Amino acid sequence: AGASAMAGPGFVRTLEKRDGSALRLEQRGAGGVGCVVWDAALVLAKFLESRAAALRRRAVLELGAGPGAVGIMAATLGADVTVTDLEELQDLLNVNIEKNKHLVTGSVQAKVLKWGEDVKEFLPAPDYILMADCIYYEESLEPLLKTLKDLSGPDTCIICCYEQRTMGKNPEIERKYLELLQVDFELEKVPLEKHDEEYRSEDIHILNIRRKKMAGISHCEIFDHVI
């Protein structure tokens, strides 16, 4: 089944794990795009689940977490996670952390992080930065890129998952984002066949992103056997 076929009725999205347990993620009918669990978040969450060993006991930070599907999944895989978004989404994040705390084997907390602003509270650099569907507003591109540069160290792995959209300005925004990103970062696309067998779509892409450096060895353990 394609990712777009995974939406369920009501305002709670259920994401089944391989061990038979399931994340239950509350959504909100009002409040903007950050109140919904988008398909790219499900695709990334399930991709991480298949590579759980690389996340165990690692520091993980999710940007633009919305309801928190990706970060909470990482916390159930043993990572120490901070899920971040704007002030108005903290209540929803904390509701979902509480709903799923019985599955968490690492740790998870929610904090406010506004792109482009000071990130000292979140340093030293995490091992992983996770992003799902964070590139849809042109005015947010430069603040997002500044935050990525400020947060990432030489060994930080940034994993970005996004749905390719063809309407309106979306293709232009995507092109500009990838162009700006490559000034300071190296990008590798994860082949579709490496995504979860069920939670995948031709329109949803996963990128491995890391700071440019002199030597060509990647420290992104989660990708060592897939790229």
Backbone torsions as a table, in degrees:
resi	resn	phi	psi	omega
1	ALA	NA	137.6	178.2
2	GLY	-72.3	161.8	-177.7
3	ALA	-61.2	-34.4	-175.7
4	SER	-69.3	-10.2	-178.5
5	ALA	-94.4	8.1	-170.2
6	MET	-95.9	-2.3	-177.9
7	ALA	-68.2	139.2	178.1
8	GLY	-113.3	169.8	179.5
9	PRO	-72.6	162.9	176.5
10	GLY	76.4	-164.6	-174.3
11	PHE	-110.5	5.2	176.1
12	VAL	-109.4	126.3	177.8
13	ARG	-102.3	128.6	-179.8
14	THR	-103.5	131.9	178.8
15	LEU	-124.1	107.5	-177.2
16	GLU	-76.2	140.6	176.6
17	LYS	-100.2	166.0	-176.5
18	ARG	-68.0	-22.1	-179.4
19	ASP	-86.0	3.9	178.7
20	GLY	95.9	-15.0	175.3
21	SER	-78.9	175.1	-178.2
22	ALA	-150.2	137.5	170.2
23	LEU	-76.6	139.4	174.0
24	ARG	-117.9	117.0	-170.6
25	LEU	-118.0	111.6	178.6
26	GLU	-71.8	140.3	174.6
27	GLN	-119.0	168.3	178.5
28	ARG	-123.1	140.2	-179.3
29	GLY	-76.2	-15.7	178.1
30	ALA	-136.6	153.5	177.5
31	GLY	124.4	2.5	174.8
32	GLY	98.4	-177.2	-173.0
33	VAL	-64.2	-24.6	-177.7
34	GLY	-73.9	-5.2	-176.8
35	CYS	-96.8	5.9	-175.7
36	VAL	-121.4	143.4	173.0
37	VAL	-84.8	104.3	-177.8
38	TRP	-80.3	158.6	-177.1
39	ASP	-59.1	-35.6	179.9
40	ALA	-62.3	-32.6	177.6
41	ALA	-66.8	-39.5	177.9
42	LEU	-66.2	-42.6	179.1
43	VAL	-60.9	-44.9	-179.4
44	LEU	-68.8	-41.3	179.8
45	ALA	-59.2	-44.8	-179.5
46	LYS	-71.3	-31.8	174.3
47	PHE	-62.4	-43.7	178.9
48	LEU	-63.4	-37.8	-177.4
49	GLU	-59.6	-35.1	-179.0
50	SER	-75.2	-7.6	179.8
51	ARG	-128.2	40.3	-172.0
52	ALA	-59.5	-35.8	-175.2
53	ALA	-58.8	-32.8	-178.2
54	ALA	-72.3	-18.6	-176.6
55	LEU	-95.2	-18.7	-173.0
56	ARG	-59.7	127.3	178.9
57	ARG	63.8	20.1	177.8
58	ARG	-100.2	151.1	176.7
59	ALA	-83.2	123.0	-175.6
60	VAL	-127.0	137.9	176.8
61	LEU	-128.4	129.2	176.4
62	GLU	-105.2	129.9	175.4
63	LEU	-96.1	144.7	178.4
64	GLY	55.0	48.1	-168.3
65	ALA	-68.8	-24.7	-177.4
66	GLY	59.3	-124.8	177.4
67	PRO	-73.5	-12.1	172.1
68	GLY	94.8	17.6	-175.2
69	ALA	-56.3	-47.1	-174.5
70	VAL	-69.1	-49.5	-178.0
71	GLY	-65.6	-40.1	178.8
72	ILE	-66.1	-39.3	174.6
73	MET	-57.2	-46.5	179.9
74	ALA	-59.6	-37.2	179.2
75	ALA	-67.3	-32.0	177.0
76	THR	-74.3	-12.2	178.3
77	LEU	-98.4	7.1	174.7
78	GLY	101.5	2.5	179.9
79	ALA	-81.7	156.5	172.9
80	ASP	-98.7	107.6	-162.7
81	VAL	-115.4	139.4	166.4
82	THR	-117.4	117.6	176.8
83	VAL	-96.3	131.0	-174.2
84	THR	-126.0	147.6	173.0
85	ASP	-168.7	-171.2	-178.3
86	LEU	-71.2	165.0	-178.0
87	GLU	-54.1	-41.7	-174.8
88	GLU	-69.2	-9.7	179.4
89	LEU	-104.7	1.3	-177.7
90	GLN	-65.8	-38.2	179.5
91	ASP	-62.0	-44.6	179.9
92	LEU	-64.2	-42.0	177.4
93	LEU	-60.2	-44.3	-177.8
94	ASN	-69.9	-33.2	174.2
95	VAL	-60.1	-45.4	-177.2
96	ASN	-73.4	-32.4	172.8
97	ILE	-61.7	-44.5	-179.9
98	GLU	-64.6	-41.9	-178.8
99	LYS	-61.8	-30.6	-171.9
100	ASN	-114.3	10.7	-173.9
101	LYS	-63.6	-25.0	-179.9
102	HIS	-69.7	-14.4	179.3
103	LEU	-97.6	-11.6	-172.9
104	VAL	-76.0	126.1	177.0
105	THR	-110.2	-9.1	171.4
106	GLY	-106.2	-119.6	174.5
107	SER	-151.5	158.7	178.9
108	VAL	-151.9	136.7	176.4
109	GLN	-142.4	154.5	179.3
110	ALA	-108.4	137.6	178.0
111	LYS	-141.8	155.6	176.5
112	VAL	-80.9	129.7	172.2
113	LEU	-142.9	116.8	177.5
114	LYS	-101.4	122.3	-176.2
115	TRP	-56.0	138.8	178.5
116	GLY	92.3	-11.7	-178.5
117	GLU	-101.1	-178.5	-173.4
118	ASP	-60.7	137.5	-178.3
119	VAL	-119.9	12.7	-177.0
120	LYS	-53.2	-34.7	-179.1
121	GLU	-61.2	-22.4	-173.7
122	PHE	-103.8	6.2	178.6
123	LEU	-96.6	154.8	8.3
124	PRO	-68.5	167.1	-174.8
125	ALA	-56.7	136.4	177.7
126	PRO	-71.8	164.7	175.0
127	ASP	-70.6	-38.2	-179.1
128	TYR	-133.4	140.4	167.9
129	ILE	-116.3	127.8	-178.0
130	LEU	-112.6	140.1	179.6
131	MET	-143.6	132.4	174.9
132	ALA	-132.0	122.3	179.0
133	ASP	51.4	56.8	180.0
134	CYS	-105.8	5.5	-173.9
135	ILE	-121.0	75.3	177.9
136	TYR	-132.4	-8.1	176.3
137	TYR	-114.6	122.1	-177.9
138	GLU	-60.6	-38.4	-177.4
139	GLU	-68.7	-14.5	-179.3
140	SER	-93.9	-7.0	-173.7
141	LEU	-62.7	-51.3	-176.7
142	GLU	-66.9	-43.1	174.4
143	PRO	-59.9	-39.3	178.3
144	LEU	-63.2	-44.9	180.0
145	LEU	-64.5	-38.0	176.4
146	LYS	-61.9	-44.0	179.8
147	THR	-63.6	-41.2	177.9
148	LEU	-61.5	-42.5	179.1
149	LYS	-66.9	-40.5	-178.3
150	ASP	-69.4	-31.7	-174.8
151	LEU	-89.1	-27.9	-170.0
152	SER	-91.3	135.5	172.6
153	GLY	-99.9	-177.2	-177.9
154	PRO	-63.5	-23.4	-178.4
155	ASP	-106.5	4.5	-179.3
156	THR	-74.3	132.5	174.2
157	CYS	-100.6	123.5	174.8
158	ILE	-102.9	124.8	179.4
159	ILE	-115.9	114.1	-173.8
160	CYS	-115.5	125.9	176.5
161	CYS	-121.3	131.9	-179.1
162	TYR	-147.9	152.5	176.3
163	GLU	-92.9	129.4	179.4
164	GLN	-78.5	118.9	-177.4
165	ARG	-114.8	141.2	-173.3
166	THR	-106.9	-2.4	-176.6
167	MET	-86.5	146.9	171.5
168	GLY	55.4	-130.9	-176.2
169	LYS	-88.3	1.3	-174.9
170	ASN	-55.7	-46.5	179.7
171	PRO	-61.8	-37.0	179.1
172	GLU	-67.5	-40.9	179.5
173	ILE	-65.1	-42.9	178.4
174	GLU	-62.3	-45.2	179.9
175	ARG	-60.5	-44.7	-178.8
176	LYS	-64.9	-41.2	179.6
177	TYR	-60.4	-49.1	-178.3
178	LEU	-65.4	-35.9	179.0
179	GLU	-66.1	-46.7	179.8
180	LEU	-67.4	-38.1	-178.5
181	LEU	-60.7	-38.0	-174.7
182	GLN	-75.6	-3.3	173.6
183	VAL	-66.4	-42.0	-175.6
184	ASP	-115.4	-10.4	-173.5
185	PHE	-128.0	155.4	171.1
186	GLU	-101.0	140.9	-176.6
187	LEU	-120.6	139.1	171.4
188	GLU	-133.8	130.9	179.0
189	LYS	-88.6	133.8	176.7
190	VAL	-82.5	123.5	-179.4
191	PRO	-58.5	146.9	-177.7
192	LEU	-56.1	-35.9	-177.7
193	GLU	-68.2	-11.6	176.6
194	LYS	-91.8	-7.4	175.2
195	HIS	-74.5	169.1	175.0
196	ASP	-56.5	143.1	-174.6
197	GLU	-62.2	-33.9	-179.2
198	GLU	-96.2	-43.4	-175.4
199	TYR	-90.8	78.3	179.7
200	ARG	-152.6	159.2	177.4
201	SER	-158.2	145.3	177.0
202	GLU	-58.4	-26.2	-176.0
203	ASP	-90.9	-3.2	-177.1
204	ILE	-114.0	125.3	-172.9
205	HIS	-116.6	145.3	173.9
206	ILE	-117.2	128.1	178.9
207	LEU	-115.4	138.8	169.4
208	ASN	-97.0	120.4	-174.4
209	ILE	-125.2	135.4	176.0
210	ARG	-147.3	156.8	179.2
211	ARG	-60.8	142.3	175.7
212	LYS	-66.0	143.5	177.6
213	LYS	-150.8	170.4	-174.2
214	MET	-67.6	-50.1	-178.1
215	ALA	-81.3	154.0	-174.5
216	GLY	-99.9	23.6	-178.6
217	ILE	-96.2	125.5	178.2
218	SER	-83.6	140.8	176.0
219	HIS	-101.5	10.2	-178.2
220	CYS	-81.4	85.8	-175.0
221	GLU	-55.9	-34.5	-175.9
222	ILE	-63.7	-18.3	-178.0
223	PHE	-108.4	-4.9	-171.8
224	ASP	-55.0	-30.3	-176.0
225	HIS	-110.6	14.8	179.8
226	VAL	-123.3	-20.7	-177.3
227	ILE	-91.7	NA	NA
